[in-house]
Amino acid sequence: MSTPAVHMPMPRVPRRRERLQDIPVDRPKRVLLAAPRGYCAGVDRAVIAVEKALERFGAPVYVRKQIVHNIHVVTELEQKGAIFVDEVNEVPEGAHVVFSAHGVSPAVVQSAADRQLQAIDATCPLVTKVHREAVRFARDEFEILLIGHLGHEEVEGTAGEAPEHITIVNSPEEADTVEVRDPSRVVWLSQTTLSVDETMETVRRLRERFPELQDPPSDDICYATQNRQVAIKKVAQGADLVIVVGSANSSNSVRLVEVALEYGAKAAYRVDYADEIRQEWLDGVASVGVTSGASVPEVLVQQVLEDLAAAGYRDVEEVRTAEEDLMFSLPKELRQSSGEHRGGRVRA
């Protein structure tokens, strides 16, 4: 059986560049390192799921879309034997396929079953919670206003649970124009990786138009997204520059840049790798804030800190605003009675 063509864009390999220079500034140089940062429990679970599937079933293991939105993680898993595809119809019949942390619609699940694929669902449990809320509200004949970014995999998966009941609200501005059939039976849900502040502004505008708008039974924006935004808000107040490590298609990483600028950082940039930091960003900069999105391995942050140290930013102060100890079980297809875990966050 031949392997189908794969259309995922190849991640960029980090390029070599000249070492950052230690140019004096008018104040002592320091780094404000946000905590929490980096991997959340849902991302850790999803990445381990692919690794365990490769160990148990052998390569190749197919993954629909990127398992998490980080090009470094995708590259490493490709090197171990994972093959990333756009859709399940690219996977050979009967093969193992992992659904990404962002979740999939029932139609994708059915398509995998029709091809007799051995599906492993690595959807983040917090995303699954939103799916269940959508199903329940649709069953009760509510119209659901799903706050999220049109085209994002998570939004597509959630909307697919009840497409006839869900309208996507892409921004606060769209809240001013969206129409509903019955203003007395409307509820809002949201993508888990949005800006908390922007989501609440969208909800405020929706409620002005639809006073009977109901809230979800619990907060949809995930704990990790909120914690990282709270931490960068505090860091930004004392930072001349903020560097966010994360990929361009990572919604929560992009939001961290926006939040940093909104809360006082004079400049903020997103990088995939330390080698993308430009010397001119550091001109006149005494304090550099550093954080990373929820799908970013800590090794990438440490590389940033090493490069900054070479430029004289050796004094690192951790700014901690929360402790995280949430653990998620591995997908049921990968659990063993012995109990597998890594890093104290994921257990079988």
N, C-alpha and C positions, 0 to 999 in steps of 0.2 A: 504493500500500500504506500503510495507516494505521500510525502508531506506537503500540505497545501501552502500556497504563498502566504507570507506574513507581511502585513502592511504597516506595522507599528514603526514610527520614526526612530532612528537609531540615536541613543543618547550621545551627547558630546563627551569626548574624552578630555579630561583636564589638560590644559596646555601649560607649558613651562613659560615663565616670565621672570623678568629681573626681580630680585629681592626688593621688597619695600624698603625705603630709606628712612633712617631715623633723623628727621628734620626737627630742630628745636621749635617749641611753641612757648607762649608766654605764661603757661601754667603747667603744673605737673601732669604728666600723661597717665591715664588710667583707663581701664575697661570696666564697664558695668555689665555683668553677665546675668542675664535674666534666668530665673528659675521659678516655676517649671519651664522647660523647653524640650524640643525634640520629641522622640517617640512617645506616643500615647499607648494605652493598653490595646486599643483596637488595631492600630498599625502593627504593633509587636505581634499580636495574634495572627494577623494576616500574613506577615512575612514568614513567621515560623510555620504556618500552614503550608506554604509552598515548599519550604525547606524539608519539612517532614514528609510531604507527599513525594518529593524526589528521593528521599532516603528509603521510603517504604515501597514505592512502586517503580522506581527507576526512571531515568530520563528517556524520552521527554515527558514533562508534565506541561499541559497547556494552561494558560491563564487568559481569561477574557478581560481585555483592557489592561491597563497597568494595575498591578496588585495594590499599590499605593502610588500617590502622585509624587514620585521622586526618581529622577533619572539615574542617580547613583545606585539606589536599591534595585531598580530594574536591570541595570547593567550587571550587577553582581549575580542576580538570580539567573539571567541569561547565560552567564559563564558556568553556572552550575547545572544547566540543562533545561531551564524553563523556556517555553516558547510563548510569546505574547501575541495574541490575535485580536482582531477587532470584534468578531462575532463567532458564535459557536459553530456556524456552518463551515468555518475554516478548520475545524478540529476533526481528525479522522474518527469515523464511527467507532464507538466502544472505548475511546481513549479517556484518560483522566483529565478533567478540566476544573480549574479553581475559579470561582466567582470572586471578584475583587472586594476590597473592604468597603467600597462605595455602594454595593448592593445592586441587584438586578430586578427587573420586572418579572411578573409571572409568565409573560410571553417568552422571555429568555429561558426561564426554567423549563418551560414546556418544549422549547426548541431543542434544548440539551437532552431531554428525555426522549424526544422523537428520534434523535440520533444515537440513542442508547449510550450516551456518554456517562462516565462515572464522575458525577459532579461533587465537588467539595465546596461548601458555601462558607467563604471567609468574610462574609458581610459583617461589619462592625455591629455588635449587639445594640448599640445606641441608634444606628440607622434602622435596624430591624424594628426597634420600638416605634419609630416614626411610621414605618410601613404598616404596622399593626393598628396604629391610630388612624391612618388613612382608611384602612379596611373597615374599621368599626364605625367611623363617622359616615362613610359612604353607605354602609348597611342601614344606618339610622336616617338616611336621606338628608344629610347635611351637604351643603356646598362647601368645598374645601378650598381656601385660598392658600396655596403653597408658596411661601416666600423663599425664593432661591434663584439661582442663576440658570437661565434657560440654556440647555445643552450640557449642563454638568451631569456626569454619570449618576450621581446620587439623586438628583432631581428627576432624571428620566426614570430611574428605578421606582421611586416613590410614586410619581405620577402614573406609572404603569399599573399600580395596584387598583386604581379606580379612575380611569381616564375620563369617564363621563361625568364625574363629580368634582374634578380638580381643575382649578385655574392657576397658572403660575404667575406670581407677582415678582417681577425681576428687580424692582427698585422702589424706593419711597415714592418716586414720581409716578410710577405705574399704579400706586395705591390710589392716586387721585382720579384715575380714569377707569379702573376695572369695574365691570358690571356683574351683578349677581341676580339670580332669578327671584330668590326669596330672602330679603334682608333679615328676616327673623330666624332663619336656619342656616347660618354661616359660621364657619370656624376657621382659624388659621393654624397652619403647621409651618415648619421651616426646615430648610437644609441645615445640617448640623454644624457646618464650618463657616458660618457667616460672621460678620461683625455684629457683636451684641448691640452696640449703639445704633447701627443702621437698621437692624431688624426691629428694634423697639420703636424707631422713628416710623418705619413702615407700618407697624401695628397701630401706632398712634393715629396716623393718617387714615388707616382703614376704619378705625373705631369712630372717627369723626363722621364718616359717611355711613357707617353701619353700626349704630350704638349697641345692637344686640349681638355683635360679634363675640363668639366664644373663644376662650383660650384653650390650648391643649392641656391635657391633665397634668403634664409635667413639662419642664423646659426642654425644648427640642435641641437647642444649641448645646453641643457636647461639653462636658466638664473640661476637657483638655483645651478646646478652643477658647473657652472663657478664661481659664487659668493663664494661658499664654498671653491673652490680650490684657488681662489685669497686670501681669508682670511687666509687659512692655510699656504700659501706661506709666508705671512708676519709674522705669528706667529712662524713658524719654524725657522726663522732667529734668534730668541732670545730664543729658547727652547732647554733645554737639553733632554727633553723627550716630546713626543706628544702622547696623548691618544685620539683615535677616537672612539666614541660610534656608533655602528652600527653592523648589522648582516653580517655573512660571505657571504651570497648570495646577498648582496646589492652592486651592482657594484660601485656606487658612494662613498660608505663608504670605500671600499677596495682601490679605487683610492686615497682617501684622505691620507691614510697611505703612499702610494707610493710617492705622491707629497710632503708630509712632509719630508720624507727622502731625496728626491732629492733637496729640498730647504734649507737644513741646520740642520734639527733636528738630534741629535746624536742617537736617538732611537725613534721608533714609533710603537705603538701597537693598535690593534682594540679589543674592548670588547663589549659584549652585555649588561653586567651589571657591576656595580661598584665592585661587589665582585670578579670579575676576575682580578682586579689589583693586581700585585704581589709586595711584599715588596722589593724584590731585584731590581725591575725596578727603585726604588727611591734611590738606593745607590748613593751617591754623587751628586744627582740631586737638583739643586736650582730652576730651572724654568721649569714648566710643562705647555705645551700647551694642550688645550682641545677643541675639536670640535665634531660635530656629523653629520651623514649622513642625507640626505633629507627625509628619512622615519622614523626618530627617534623622539619620543615625548620628550619634554623638561624635563619631570620628571626624565628621565634616566640620563640626564646631571647633574641635580641638585643632584642626589644621588652620582655621581662621585665627585662633588665639596664638598659634605659633608664628604666623606671618605678622600679626600685630605686634608681638613681642619683639620681632626683629626690627620693627619700626619704632621701638621705644615704649610701647604700651605693655609694660611688664607687670604693673600693679593691677591685679584682677580682683574686683569686689563682686561677690555674688549678691544679687538682689532677689531674695526669695519671698514670694507672696503666698505660696500654698504648698502643701505636701500632697503627693499623689501615691496611692497604694492600691488602686483598683486593679482587679485581676479578672480576666475573661477566660472561660474554658476554650480549649481548641475545638474546631469543628468535630462533630461526633464521629466522622469517618476516620479521624486521626487519633482518637483518644486511646490510651492504653491504661490498664488497671494500675500500672506502676506509678502513673501520674507524671506527665512530662511538663517541664516548665523551663523558663529561661529568665534571668534577670529579676525574678521575684514578682513578675507581673502577670504571667500567663500560666495557667494550670489546666491539666486535663481532668 
